[in-house]
Structures are given as structure tokens and as C-alpha cells.
Amino acid sequence: MKIKKAKTEKEAWQIQERYSGRPHGWVQWKNTNVCMDVHCKCGHMSHIDEMFVYSIKCPNCGTCYMVNGHIELIEIEEEPENVKHPNI
């Protein structure tokens, strides 16, 4: 896996994976909290519970990251009991 690096948040936005032509979702922050485990390139793992997490900074090494809104969708054959149906 190639680690992406950008000078600014704007540049990070431009180089983020967009999953064009592949199944994916996009997280839209709408006044909601995120609960996230964060794994840094330095090996440090931390946790964050915040609202509107667009970028984060590792408390161990100081590396800053843009939080990409895209999430991977993995197709499953057996429908789970708690499956959500998007509003179409």
C-alpha cells in the first residue's frame, strides 16, 4: 500500500481515493459524533470521540491526516438481520 502525502488539506482532498466505478459510501458529517480508532504510520493507536472530524493529529509523532469521507463497501451474499435500506 502506498502512503499518500499532501502539503495542504486542499491537496489531500484532490488526491484522495474516489472509488470511481466501484461500490463505496461517502460519510457526510451532519452534526454527528464519530467514534474512531486511529492507527498512525508510527504504529501508535489512539481513539477519538468528536464531532466533524475532518483532520486528526497523532499525539505520539505529530503527523497530521485528512480523514477521507469515502468508505469501502464489501459485497456480501447472505443478508444480515440488521441490514439498512437507503432512502432512494
PyMOL Python script that loads the backbone (N, CA, C, O; Angstrom):
from pymol import cmd

cmd.read_pdbstr("""\
ATOM      1  N   MET A   1       0.839  -1.182   0.000  1.00  0.00           N
ATOM      2  CA  MET A   1       0.000   0.000   0.000  1.00  0.00           C
ATOM      3  C   MET A   1       0.881   1.241   0.000  1.00  0.00           C
ATOM      4  O   MET A   1       1.778   1.373   0.832  1.00  0.00           O
ATOM      5  N   LYS A   2       0.628   2.132  -0.917  1.00  0.00           N
ATOM      6  CA  LYS A   2       1.371   3.382  -0.996  1.00  0.00           C
ATOM      7  C   LYS A   2       0.758   4.393  -0.027  1.00  0.00           C
ATOM      8  O   LYS A   2      -0.456   4.599  -0.025  1.00  0.00           O
ATOM      9  N   ILE A   3       1.591   5.014   0.786  1.00  0.00           N
ATOM     10  CA  ILE A   3       1.114   6.038   1.706  1.00  0.00           C
ATOM     11  C   ILE A   3       1.048   7.360   0.952  1.00  0.00           C
ATOM     12  O   ILE A   3       2.036   7.802   0.364  1.00  0.00           O
ATOM     13  N   LYS A   4      -0.119   7.981   0.975  1.00  0.00           N
ATOM     14  CA  LYS A   4      -0.293   9.267   0.295  1.00  0.00           C
ATOM     15  C   LYS A   4       0.113  10.391   1.237  1.00  0.00           C
ATOM     16  O   LYS A   4      -0.087  10.309   2.449  1.00  0.00           O
ATOM     17  N   LYS A   5       0.685  11.441   0.658  1.00  0.00           N
ATOM     18  CA  LYS A   5       1.097  12.592   1.454  1.00  0.00           C
ATOM     19  C   LYS A   5       0.798  13.851   0.663  1.00  0.00           C
ATOM     20  O   LYS A   5       1.081  13.919  -0.533  1.00  0.00           O
ATOM     21  N   ALA A   6       0.223  14.854   1.329  1.00  0.00           N
ATOM     22  CA  ALA A   6      -0.133  16.121   0.697  1.00  0.00           C
ATOM     23  C   ALA A   6       0.407  17.266   1.540  1.00  0.00           C
ATOM     24  O   ALA A   6       0.626  17.111   2.742  1.00  0.00           O
ATOM     25  N   LYS A   7       0.620  18.398   0.919  1.00  0.00           N
ATOM     26  CA  LYS A   7       1.107  19.587   1.621  1.00  0.00           C
ATOM     27  C   LYS A   7      -0.014  20.260   2.417  1.00  0.00           C
ATOM     28  O   LYS A   7       0.211  20.718   3.537  1.00  0.00           O
ATOM     29  N   THR A   8      -1.216  20.319   1.844  1.00  0.00           N
ATOM     30  CA  THR A   8      -2.340  21.017   2.469  1.00  0.00           C
ATOM     31  C   THR A   8      -3.586  20.126   2.459  1.00  0.00           C
ATOM     32  O   THR A   8      -3.613  19.092   1.791  1.00  0.00           O
ATOM     33  N   GLU A   9      -4.616  20.538   3.207  1.00  0.00           N
ATOM     34  CA  GLU A   9      -5.888  19.810   3.186  1.00  0.00           C
ATOM     35  C   GLU A   9      -6.504  19.839   1.787  1.00  0.00           C
ATOM     36  O   GLU A   9      -7.079  18.847   1.339  1.00  0.00           O
ATOM     37  N   LYS A  10      -6.383  20.972   1.101  1.00  0.00           N
ATOM     38  CA  LYS A  10      -6.924  21.074  -0.259  1.00  0.00           C
ATOM     39  C   LYS A  10      -6.251  20.058  -1.179  1.00  0.00           C
ATOM     40  O   LYS A  10      -6.927  19.390  -1.961  1.00  0.00           O
ATOM     41  N   GLU A  11      -4.935  19.939  -1.091  1.00  0.00           N
ATOM     42  CA  GLU A  11      -4.214  18.964  -1.905  1.00  0.00           C
ATOM     43  C   GLU A  11      -4.609  17.537  -1.524  1.00  0.00           C
ATOM     44  O   GLU A  11      -4.747  16.681  -2.398  1.00  0.00           O
ATOM     45  N   ALA A  12      -4.790  17.275  -0.231  1.00  0.00           N
ATOM     46  CA  ALA A  12      -5.223  15.951   0.224  1.00  0.00           C
ATOM     47  C   ALA A  12      -6.589  15.609  -0.357  1.00  0.00           C
ATOM     48  O   ALA A  12      -6.825  14.474  -0.771  1.00  0.00           O
ATOM     49  N   TRP A  13      -7.486  16.585  -0.387  1.00  0.00           N
ATOM     50  CA  TRP A  13      -8.818  16.392  -0.966  1.00  0.00           C
ATOM     51  C   TRP A  13      -8.698  15.960  -2.427  1.00  0.00           C
ATOM     52  O   TRP A  13      -9.444  15.097  -2.889  1.00  0.00           O
ATOM     53  N   GLN A  14      -7.757  16.564  -3.147  1.00  0.00           N
ATOM     54  CA  GLN A  14      -7.590  16.282  -4.573  1.00  0.00           C
ATOM     55  C   GLN A  14      -6.979  14.911  -4.846  1.00  0.00           C
ATOM     56  O   GLN A  14      -7.248  14.328  -5.896  1.00  0.00           O
ATOM     57  N   ILE A  15      -6.161  14.373  -3.928  1.00  0.00           N
ATOM     58  CA  ILE A  15      -5.506  13.088  -4.179  1.00  0.00           C
ATOM     59  C   ILE A  15      -6.190  11.911  -3.492  1.00  0.00           C
ATOM     60  O   ILE A  15      -5.744  10.773  -3.634  1.00  0.00           O
ATOM     61  N   GLN A  16      -7.259  12.166  -2.756  1.00  0.00           N
ATOM     62  CA  GLN A  16      -7.926  11.063  -2.067  1.00  0.00           C
ATOM     63  C   GLN A  16      -8.521  10.065  -3.054  1.00  0.00           C
ATOM     64  O   GLN A  16      -8.901  10.426  -4.168  1.00  0.00           O
ATOM     65  N   GLU A  17      -8.595   8.819  -2.635  1.00  0.00           N
ATOM     66  CA  GLU A  17      -9.231   7.780  -3.448  1.00  0.00           C
ATOM     67  C   GLU A  17     -10.703   8.115  -3.576  1.00  0.00           C
ATOM     68  O   GLU A  17     -11.370   8.394  -2.580  1.00  0.00           O
ATOM     69  N   ARG A  18     -11.212   8.087  -4.798  1.00  0.00           N
ATOM     70  CA  ARG A  18     -12.611   8.433  -5.033  1.00  0.00           C
ATOM     71  C   ARG A  18     -13.465   7.218  -5.407  1.00  0.00           C
ATOM     72  O   ARG A  18     -14.681   7.343  -5.553  1.00  0.00           O
ATOM     73  N   TYR A  19     -12.854   6.067  -5.560  1.00  0.00           N
ATOM     74  CA  TYR A  19     -13.572   4.818  -5.824  1.00  0.00           C
ATOM     75  C   TYR A  19     -14.485   4.900  -7.043  1.00  0.00           C
ATOM     76  O   TYR A  19     -15.527   4.245  -7.059  1.00  0.00           O
ATOM     77  N   SER A  20     -14.138   5.670  -8.050  1.00  0.00           N
ATOM     78  CA  SER A  20     -14.957   5.821  -9.250  1.00  0.00           C
ATOM     79  C   SER A  20     -15.230   4.461  -9.884  1.00  0.00           C
ATOM     80  O   SER A  20     -14.308   3.681 -10.126  1.00  0.00           O
ATOM     81  N   GLY A  21     -16.502   4.188 -10.150  1.00  0.00           N
ATOM     82  CA  GLY A  21     -16.896   2.948 -10.790  1.00  0.00           C
ATOM     83  C   GLY A  21     -16.892   1.742  -9.881  1.00  0.00           C
ATOM     84  O   GLY A  21     -17.120   0.625 -10.344  1.00  0.00           O
ATOM     85  N   ARG A  22     -16.636   1.940  -8.587  1.00  0.00           N
ATOM     86  CA  ARG A  22     -16.625   0.832  -7.620  1.00  0.00           C
ATOM     87  C   ARG A  22     -17.611   1.136  -6.503  1.00  0.00           C
ATOM     88  O   ARG A  22     -17.842   2.305  -6.195  1.00  0.00           O
ATOM     89  N   PRO A  23     -18.204   0.104  -5.884  1.00  0.00           N
ATOM     90  CA  PRO A  23     -19.123   0.339  -4.780  1.00  0.00           C
ATOM     91  C   PRO A  23     -18.409   1.056  -3.633  1.00  0.00           C
ATOM     92  O   PRO A  23     -17.298   0.683  -3.254  1.00  0.00           O
ATOM     93  N   HIS A  24     -19.048   2.075  -3.091  1.00  0.00           N
ATOM     94  CA  HIS A  24     -18.489   2.791  -1.955  1.00  0.00           C
ATOM     95  C   HIS A  24     -19.570   3.649  -1.311  1.00  0.00           C
ATOM     96  O   HIS A  24     -20.659   3.801  -1.864  1.00  0.00           O
ATOM     97  N   GLY A  25     -19.277   4.196  -0.171  1.00  0.00           N
ATOM     98  CA  GLY A  25     -20.146   5.143   0.507  1.00  0.00           C
ATOM     99  C   GLY A  25     -19.369   6.418   0.783  1.00  0.00           C
ATOM    100  O   GLY A  25     -18.143   6.438   0.673  1.00  0.00           O
ATOM    101  N   TRP A  26     -20.060   7.455   1.132  1.00  0.00           N
ATOM    102  CA  TRP A  26     -19.436   8.732   1.453  1.00  0.00           C
ATOM    103  C   TRP A  26     -20.032   9.227   2.759  1.00  0.00           C
ATOM    104  O   TRP A  26     -21.244   9.424   2.847  1.00  0.00           O
ATOM    105  N   VAL A  27     -19.210   9.430   3.766  1.00  0.00           N
ATOM    106  CA  VAL A  27     -19.673   9.910   5.060  1.00  0.00           C
ATOM    107  C   VAL A  27     -19.884  11.417   4.971  1.00  0.00           C
ATOM    108  O   VAL A  27     -18.969  12.157   4.610  1.00  0.00           O
ATOM    109  N   GLN A  28     -21.088  11.867   5.298  1.00  0.00           N
ATOM    110  CA  GLN A  28     -21.387  13.293   5.359  1.00  0.00           C
ATOM    111  C   GLN A  28     -21.602  13.662   6.828  1.00  0.00           C
ATOM    112  O   GLN A  28     -22.530  13.168   7.469  1.00  0.00           O
ATOM    113  N   TRP A  29     -20.751  14.520   7.347  1.00  0.00           N
ATOM    114  CA  TRP A  29     -20.878  14.922   8.748  1.00  0.00           C
ATOM    115  C   TRP A  29     -22.051  15.878   8.877  1.00  0.00           C
ATOM    116  O   TRP A  29     -22.029  16.981   8.332  1.00  0.00           O
ATOM    117  N   LYS A  30     -23.074  15.448   9.601  1.00  0.00           N
ATOM    118  CA  LYS A  30     -24.267  16.270   9.785  1.00  0.00           C
ATOM    119  C   LYS A  30     -24.572  16.376  11.278  1.00  0.00           C
ATOM    120  O   LYS A  30     -25.529  15.786  11.781  1.00  0.00           O
ATOM    121  N   ASN A  31     -23.752  17.126  11.953  1.00  0.00           N
ATOM    122  CA  ASN A  31     -23.950  17.358  13.382  1.00  0.00           C
ATOM    123  C   ASN A  31     -23.910  16.064  14.180  1.00  0.00           C
ATOM    124  O   ASN A  31     -24.656  15.907  15.147  1.00  0.00           O
ATOM    125  N   THR A  32     -23.040  15.132  13.780  1.00  0.00           N
ATOM    126  CA  THR A  32     -22.954  13.845  14.450  1.00  0.00           C
ATOM    127  C   THR A  32     -21.555  13.603  14.984  1.00  0.00           C
ATOM    128  O   THR A  32     -20.576  14.165  14.493  1.00  0.00           O
ATOM    129  N   ASN A  33     -21.484  12.761  15.991  1.00  0.00           N
ATOM    130  CA  ASN A  33     -20.198  12.378  16.564  1.00  0.00           C
ATOM    131  C   ASN A  33     -19.608  11.209  15.795  1.00  0.00           C
ATOM    132  O   ASN A  33     -20.331  10.411  15.199  1.00  0.00           O
ATOM    133  N   VAL A  34     -18.292  11.119  15.816  1.00  0.00           N
ATOM    134  CA  VAL A  34     -17.609   9.940  15.293  1.00  0.00           C
ATOM    135  C   VAL A  34     -16.839   9.309  16.452  1.00  0.00           C
ATOM    136  O   VAL A  34     -16.243   9.998  17.280  1.00  0.00           O
ATOM    137  N   CYS A  35     -16.870   7.995  16.483  1.00  0.00           N
ATOM    138  CA  CYS A  35     -16.109   7.207  17.445  1.00  0.00           C
ATOM    139  C   CYS A  35     -15.140   6.403  16.596  1.00  0.00           C
ATOM    140  O   CYS A  35     -15.566   5.509  15.865  1.00  0.00           O
ATOM    141  N   MET A  36     -13.833   6.701  16.672  1.00  0.00           N
ATOM    142  CA  MET A  36     -12.890   6.127  15.720  1.00  0.00           C
ATOM    143  C   MET A  36     -11.582   5.730  16.398  1.00  0.00           C
ATOM    144  O   MET A  36     -11.007   6.494  17.174  1.00  0.00           O
ATOM    145  N   ASP A  37     -11.125   4.512  16.086  1.00  0.00           N
ATOM    146  CA  ASP A  37      -9.771   4.103  16.444  1.00  0.00           C
ATOM    147  C   ASP A  37      -8.857   4.578  15.329  1.00  0.00           C
ATOM    148  O   ASP A  37      -9.151   4.368  14.152  1.00  0.00           O
ATOM    149  N   VAL A  38      -7.759   5.211  15.686  1.00  0.00           N
ATOM    150  CA  VAL A  38      -6.842   5.799  14.717  1.00  0.00           C
ATOM    151  C   VAL A  38      -5.495   5.079  14.814  1.00  0.00           C
ATOM    152  O   VAL A  38      -4.896   4.998  15.887  1.00  0.00           O
ATOM    153  N   HIS A  39      -5.034   4.561  13.681  1.00  0.00           N
ATOM    154  CA  HIS A  39      -3.755   3.856  13.622  1.00  0.00           C
ATOM    155  C   HIS A  39      -2.794   4.693  12.771  1.00  0.00           C
ATOM    156  O   HIS A  39      -3.017   4.860  11.572  1.00  0.00           O
ATOM    157  N   CYS A  40      -1.751   5.206  13.368  1.00  0.00           N
ATOM    158  CA  CYS A  40      -0.797   6.078  12.690  1.00  0.00           C
ATOM    159  C   CYS A  40       0.322   5.264  12.044  1.00  0.00           C
ATOM    160  O   CYS A  40       0.559   4.110  12.402  1.00  0.00           O
ATOM    161  N   LYS A  41       1.002   5.892  11.086  1.00  0.00           N
ATOM    162  CA  LYS A  41       2.141   5.255  10.423  1.00  0.00           C
ATOM    163  C   LYS A  41       3.275   4.942  11.397  1.00  0.00           C
ATOM    164  O   LYS A  41       4.094   4.061  11.133  1.00  0.00           O
ATOM    165  N   CYS A  42       3.328   5.663  12.526  1.00  0.00           N
ATOM    166  CA  CYS A  42       4.378   5.424  13.514  1.00  0.00           C
ATOM    167  C   CYS A  42       4.079   4.198  14.385  1.00  0.00           C
ATOM    168  O   CYS A  42       4.914   3.778  15.186  1.00  0.00           O
ATOM    169  N   GLY A  43       2.886   3.635  14.219  1.00  0.00           N
ATOM    170  CA  GLY A  43       2.499   2.467  14.997  1.00  0.00           C
ATOM    171  C   GLY A  43       1.614   2.784  16.191  1.00  0.00           C
ATOM    172  O   GLY A  43       1.064   1.877  16.817  1.00  0.00           O
ATOM    173  N   HIS A  44       1.475   4.061  16.509  1.00  0.00           N
ATOM    174  CA  HIS A  44       0.647   4.464  17.642  1.00  0.00           C
ATOM    175  C   HIS A  44      -0.835   4.301  17.308  1.00  0.00           C
ATOM    176  O   HIS A  44      -1.275   4.658  16.216  1.00  0.00           O
ATOM    177  N   MET A  45      -1.597   3.761  18.256  1.00  0.00           N
ATOM    178  CA  MET A  45      -3.038   3.652  18.096  1.00  0.00           C
ATOM    179  C   MET A  45      -3.693   4.511  19.164  1.00  0.00           C
ATOM    180  O   MET A  45      -3.350   4.423  20.343  1.00  0.00           O
ATOM    181  N   SER A  46      -4.636   5.341  18.745  1.00  0.00           N
ATOM    182  CA  SER A  46      -5.369   6.175  19.696  1.00  0.00           C
ATOM    183  C   SER A  46      -6.846   6.126  19.343  1.00  0.00           C
ATOM    184  O   SER A  46      -7.236   5.488  18.365  1.00  0.00           O
ATOM    185  N   HIS A  47      -7.651   6.789  20.125  1.00  0.00           N
ATOM    186  CA  HIS A  47      -9.101   6.775  19.937  1.00  0.00           C
ATOM    187  C   HIS A  47      -9.612   8.213  19.983  1.00  0.00           C
ATOM    188  O   HIS A  47      -9.089   9.051  20.718  1.00  0.00           O
ATOM    189  N   ILE A  48     -10.646   8.481  19.181  1.00  0.00           N
ATOM    190  CA  ILE A  48     -11.229   9.821  19.163  1.00  0.00           C
ATOM    191  C   ILE A  48     -12.752   9.723  19.174  1.00  0.00           C
ATOM    192  O   ILE A  48     -13.332   8.913  18.451  1.00  0.00           O
ATOM    193  N   ASP A  49     -13.385  10.534  19.982  1.00  0.00           N
ATOM    194  CA  ASP A  49     -14.840  10.717  20.033  1.00  0.00           C
ATOM    195  C   ASP A  49     -15.081  12.208  19.885  1.00  0.00           C
ATOM    196  O   ASP A  49     -14.968  12.953  20.858  1.00  0.00           O
ATOM    197  N   GLU A  50     -15.409  12.649  18.688  1.00  0.00           N
ATOM    198  CA  GLU A  50     -15.564  14.083  18.421  1.00  0.00           C
ATOM    199  C   GLU A  50     -16.630  14.306  17.360  1.00  0.00           C
ATOM    200  O   GLU A  50     -17.129  13.354  16.758  1.00  0.00           O
ATOM    201  N   MET A  51     -16.974  15.571  17.133  1.00  0.00           N
ATOM    202  CA  MET A  51     -17.878  15.955  16.058  1.00  0.00           C
ATOM    203  C   MET A  51     -17.057  16.536  14.917  1.00  0.00           C
ATOM    204  O   MET A  51     -16.035  17.182  15.148  1.00  0.00           O
ATOM    205  N   PHE A  52     -17.500  16.309  13.699  1.00  0.00           N
ATOM    206  CA  PHE A  52     -16.892  16.908  12.498  1.00  0.00           C
ATOM    207  C   PHE A  52     -15.382  16.674  12.428  1.00  0.00           C
ATOM    208  O   PHE A  52     -14.603  17.627  12.454  1.00  0.00           O
ATOM    209  N   VAL A  53     -14.975  15.424  12.341  1.00  0.00           N
ATOM    210  CA  VAL A  53     -13.555  15.073  12.310  1.00  0.00           C
ATOM    211  C   VAL A  53     -13.070  15.074  10.863  1.00  0.00           C
ATOM    212  O   VAL A  53     -13.155  14.060  10.171  1.00  0.00           O
ATOM    213  N   TYR A  54     -12.563  16.214  10.414  1.00  0.00           N
ATOM    214  CA  TYR A  54     -12.061  16.352   9.055  1.00  0.00           C
ATOM    215  C   TYR A  54     -10.563  16.091   8.974  1.00  0.00           C
ATOM    216  O   TYR A  54     -10.056  15.680   7.930  1.00  0.00           O
ATOM    217  N   SER A  55      -9.863  16.329  10.066  1.00  0.00           N
ATOM    218  CA  SER A  55      -8.430  16.046  10.122  1.00  0.00           C
ATOM    219  C   SER A  55      -8.062  15.694  11.563  1.00  0.00           C
ATOM    220  O   SER A  55      -8.726  16.108  12.513  1.00  0.00           O
ATOM    221  N   ILE A  56      -6.977  14.913  11.696  1.00  0.00           N
ATOM    222  CA  ILE A  56      -6.523  14.467  13.015  1.00  0.00           C
ATOM    223  C   ILE A  56      -5.006  14.598  13.102  1.00  0.00           C
ATOM    224  O   ILE A  56      -4.317  14.654  12.084  1.00  0.00           O
ATOM    225  N   LYS A  57      -4.494  14.645  14.335  1.00  0.00           N
ATOM    226  CA  LYS A  57      -3.055  14.734  14.565  1.00  0.00           C
ATOM    227  C   LYS A  57      -2.649  13.654  15.553  1.00  0.00           C
ATOM    228  O   LYS A  57      -3.240  13.538  16.626  1.00  0.00           O
ATOM    229  N   CYS A  58      -1.645  12.864  15.198  1.00  0.00           N
ATOM    230  CA  CYS A  58      -1.166  11.799  16.072  1.00  0.00           C
ATOM    231  C   CYS A  58      -0.538  12.413  17.326  1.00  0.00           C
ATOM    232  O   CYS A  58       0.344  13.266  17.224  1.00  0.00           O
ATOM    233  N   PRO A  59      -0.993  11.979  18.519  1.00  0.00           N
ATOM    234  CA  PRO A  59      -0.410  12.527  19.748  1.00  0.00           C
ATOM    235  C   PRO A  59       1.001  12.015  20.021  1.00  0.00           C
ATOM    236  O   PRO A  59       1.700  12.554  20.879  1.00  0.00           O
ATOM    237  N   ASN A  60       1.424  10.981  19.297  1.00  0.00           N
ATOM    238  CA  ASN A  60       2.754  10.411  19.509  1.00  0.00           C
ATOM    239  C   ASN A  60       3.826  11.076  18.651  1.00  0.00           C
ATOM    240  O   ASN A  60       4.861  11.499  19.167  1.00  0.00           O
ATOM    241  N   CYS A  61       3.581  11.170  17.334  1.00  0.00           N
ATOM    242  CA  CYS A  61       4.627  11.701  16.438  1.00  0.00           C
ATOM    243  C   CYS A  61       4.274  13.038  15.797  1.00  0.00           C
ATOM    244  O   CYS A  61       5.129  13.669  15.176  1.00  0.00           O
ATOM    245  N   GLY A  62       3.005  13.483  15.941  1.00  0.00           N
ATOM    246  CA  GLY A  62       2.601  14.776  15.417  1.00  0.00           C
ATOM    247  C   GLY A  62       2.177  14.781  13.959  1.00  0.00           C
ATOM    248  O   GLY A  62       1.894  15.846  13.410  1.00  0.00           O
ATOM    249  N   THR A  63       2.122  13.605  13.307  1.00  0.00           N
ATOM    250  CA  THR A  63       1.684  13.541  11.911  1.00  0.00           C
ATOM    251  C   THR A  63       0.215  13.938  11.817  1.00  0.00           C
ATOM    252  O   THR A  63      -0.609  13.485  12.611  1.00  0.00           O
ATOM    253  N   CYS A  64      -0.111  14.794  10.833  1.00  0.00           N
ATOM    254  CA  CYS A  64      -1.491  15.212  10.599  1.00  0.00           C
ATOM    255  C   CYS A  64      -2.061  14.448   9.406  1.00  0.00           C
ATOM    256  O   CYS A  64      -1.363  14.215   8.419  1.00  0.00           O
ATOM    257  N   TYR A  65      -3.326  14.061   9.504  1.00  0.00           N
ATOM    258  CA  TYR A  65      -4.017  13.336   8.444  1.00  0.00           C
ATOM    259  C   TYR A  65      -5.352  13.994   8.128  1.00  0.00           C
ATOM    260  O   TYR A  65      -6.040  14.464   9.033  1.00  0.00           O
ATOM    261  N   MET A  66      -5.729  14.032   6.835  1.00  0.00           N
ATOM    262  CA  MET A  66      -7.093  14.368   6.431  1.00  0.00           C
ATOM    263  C   MET A  66      -7.902  13.083   6.562  1.00  0.00           C
ATOM    264  O   MET A  66      -7.418  12.013   6.194  1.00  0.00           O
ATOM    265  N   VAL A  67      -9.115  13.168   7.076  1.00  0.00           N
ATOM    266  CA  VAL A  67      -9.988  11.999   7.200  1.00  0.00           C
ATOM    267  C   VAL A  67     -10.844  11.917   5.938  1.00  0.00           C
ATOM    268  O   VAL A  67     -11.756  12.721   5.744  1.00  0.00           O
ATOM    269  N   ASN A  68     -10.545  10.943   5.088  1.00  0.00           N
ATOM    270  CA  ASN A  68     -11.273  10.734   3.840  1.00  0.00           C
ATOM    271  C   ASN A  68     -12.698  10.300   4.166  1.00  0.00           C
ATOM    272  O   ASN A  68     -12.901   9.412   4.994  1.00  0.00           O
ATOM    273  N   GLY A  69     -13.673  10.910   3.528  1.00  0.00           N
ATOM    274  CA  GLY A  69     -15.076  10.575   3.763  1.00  0.00           C
ATOM    275  C   GLY A  69     -15.538   9.307   3.083  1.00  0.00           C
ATOM    276  O   GLY A  69     -16.616   8.800   3.394  1.00  0.00           O
ATOM    277  N   HIS A  70     -14.733   8.772   2.143  1.00  0.00           N
ATOM    278  CA  HIS A  70     -15.132   7.548   1.451  1.00  0.00           C
ATOM    279  C   HIS A  70     -14.947   6.334   2.349  1.00  0.00           C
ATOM    280  O   HIS A  70     -13.965   6.227   3.083  1.00  0.00           O
ATOM    281  N   ILE A  71     -15.897   5.434   2.275  1.00  0.00           N
ATOM    282  CA  ILE A  71     -15.793   4.167   2.994  1.00  0.00           C
ATOM    283  C   ILE A  71     -15.980   3.035   2.003  1.00  0.00           C
ATOM    284  O   ILE A  71     -16.732   3.163   1.036  1.00  0.00           O
ATOM    285  N   GLU A  72     -15.301   1.938   2.242  1.00  0.00           N
ATOM    286  CA  GLU A  72     -15.352   0.782   1.364  1.00  0.00           C
ATOM    287  C   GLU A  72     -16.646   0.001   1.593  1.00  0.00           C
ATOM    288  O   GLU A  72     -17.075  -0.167   2.735  1.00  0.00           O
ATOM    289  N   LEU A  73     -17.265  -0.473   0.521  1.00  0.00           N
ATOM    290  CA  LEU A  73     -18.422  -1.351   0.608  1.00  0.00           C
ATOM    291  C   LEU A  73     -18.015  -2.723   0.087  1.00  0.00           C
ATOM    292  O   LEU A  73     -17.576  -2.851  -1.056  1.00  0.00           O
ATOM    293  N   ILE A  74     -18.159  -3.745   0.919  1.00  0.00           N
ATOM    294  CA  ILE A  74     -17.795  -5.104   0.549  1.00  0.00           C
ATOM    295  C   ILE A  74     -19.076  -5.903   0.356  1.00  0.00           C
ATOM    296  O   ILE A  74     -19.872  -6.039   1.285  1.00  0.00           O
ATOM    297  N   GLU A  75     -19.278  -6.433  -0.852  1.00  0.00           N
ATOM    298  CA  GLU A  75     -20.491  -7.183  -1.166  1.00  0.00           C
ATOM    299  C   GLU A  75     -20.543  -8.478  -0.356  1.00  0.00           C
ATOM    300  O   GLU A  75     -19.552  -9.200  -0.247  1.00  0.00           O
ATOM    301  N   ILE A  76     -21.719  -8.755   0.207  1.00  0.00           N
ATOM    302  CA  ILE A  76     -21.930  -9.996   0.951  1.00  0.00           C
ATOM    303  C   ILE A  76     -23.109 -10.757   0.361  1.00  0.00           C
ATOM    304  O   ILE A  76     -24.080 -10.148  -0.087  1.00  0.00           O
ATOM    305  N   GLU A  77     -23.031 -12.067   0.357  1.00  0.00           N
ATOM    306  CA  GLU A  77     -24.071 -12.893  -0.254  1.00  0.00           C
ATOM    307  C   GLU A  77     -25.253 -13.129   0.680  1.00  0.00           C
ATOM    308  O   GLU A  77     -26.396 -13.156   0.224  1.00  0.00           O
ATOM    309  N   GLU A  78     -25.003 -13.300   1.967  1.00  0.00           N
ATOM    310  CA  GLU A  78     -26.078 -13.562   2.922  1.00  0.00           C
ATOM    311  C   GLU A  78     -26.492 -12.260   3.598  1.00  0.00           C
ATOM    312  O   GLU A  78     -25.669 -11.601   4.235  1.00  0.00           O
ATOM    313  N   GLU A  79     -27.760 -11.888   3.463  1.00  0.00           N
ATOM    314  CA  GLU A  79     -28.248 -10.628   4.022  1.00  0.00           C
ATOM    315  C   GLU A  79     -28.272 -10.694   5.547  1.00  0.00           C
ATOM    316  O   GLU A  79     -28.864 -11.615   6.111  1.00  0.00           O
ATOM    317  N   PRO A  80     -27.643  -9.742   6.221  1.00  0.00           N
ATOM    318  CA  PRO A  80     -27.653  -9.715   7.686  1.00  0.00           C
ATOM    319  C   PRO A  80     -29.040  -9.351   8.216  1.00  0.00           C
ATOM    320  O   PRO A  80     -29.855  -8.767   7.502  1.00  0.00           O
ATOM    321  N   GLU A  81     -29.295  -9.701   9.466  1.00  0.00           N
ATOM    322  CA  GLU A  81     -30.592  -9.398  10.093  1.00  0.00           C
ATOM    323  C   GLU A  81     -30.822  -7.902  10.225  1.00  0.00           C
ATOM    324  O   GLU A  81     -31.957  -7.440  10.104  1.00  0.00           O
ATOM    325  N   ASN A  82     -29.760  -7.134  10.474  1.00  0.00           N
ATOM    326  CA  ASN A  82     -29.898  -5.695  10.734  1.00  0.00           C
ATOM    327  C   ASN A  82     -29.550  -4.841   9.521  1.00  0.00           C
ATOM    328  O   ASN A  82     -29.092  -3.710   9.682  1.00  0.00           O
ATOM    329  N   VAL A  83     -29.757  -5.357   8.308  1.00  0.00           N
ATOM    330  CA  VAL A  83     -29.382  -4.624   7.103  1.00  0.00           C
ATOM    331  C   VAL A  83     -30.175  -3.315   6.991  1.00  0.00           C
ATOM    332  O   VAL A  83     -31.373  -3.285   7.275  1.00  0.00           O
ATOM    333  N   LYS A  84     -29.507  -2.246   6.578  1.00  0.00           N
ATOM    334  CA  LYS A  84     -30.143  -0.929   6.421  1.00  0.00           C
ATOM    335  C   LYS A  84     -30.499  -0.722   4.962  1.00  0.00           C
ATOM    336  O   LYS A  84     -29.753  -1.130   4.072  1.00  0.00           O
ATOM    337  N   HIS A  85     -31.635  -0.092   4.714  1.00  0.00           N
ATOM    338  CA  HIS A  85     -32.102   0.202   3.360  1.00  0.00           C
ATOM    339  C   HIS A  85     -32.034   1.708   3.127  1.00  0.00           C
ATOM    340  O   HIS A  85     -32.758   2.470   3.768  1.00  0.00           O
ATOM    341  N   PRO A  86     -31.151   2.147   2.194  1.00  0.00           N
ATOM    342  CA  PRO A  86     -31.020   3.578   1.937  1.00  0.00           C
ATOM    343  C   PRO A  86     -32.305   4.178   1.380  1.00  0.00           C
ATOM    344  O   PRO A  86     -33.087   3.491   0.722  1.00  0.00           O
ATOM    345  N   ASN A  87     -32.516   5.456   1.647  1.00  0.00           N
ATOM    346  CA  ASN A  87     -33.639   6.166   1.056  1.00  0.00           C
ATOM    347  C   ASN A  87     -33.303   6.441  -0.402  1.00  0.00           C
ATOM    348  O   ASN A  87     -32.311   7.104  -0.704  1.00  0.00           O
ATOM    349  N   ILE A  88     -34.115   5.941  -1.281  1.00  0.00           N
ATOM    350  CA  ILE A  88     -33.858   6.107  -2.714  1.00  0.00           C
ATOM    351  C   ILE A  88     -34.942   6.982  -3.324  1.00  0.00           C
ATOM    352  O   ILE A  88     -34.916   7.248  -4.525  1.00  0.00           O
TER     353      ILE A  88
END
""", "prot")
cmd.dss("prot")
cmd.show_as("cartoon", "prot")
cmd.util.cbc("prot")
cmd.orient("prot")
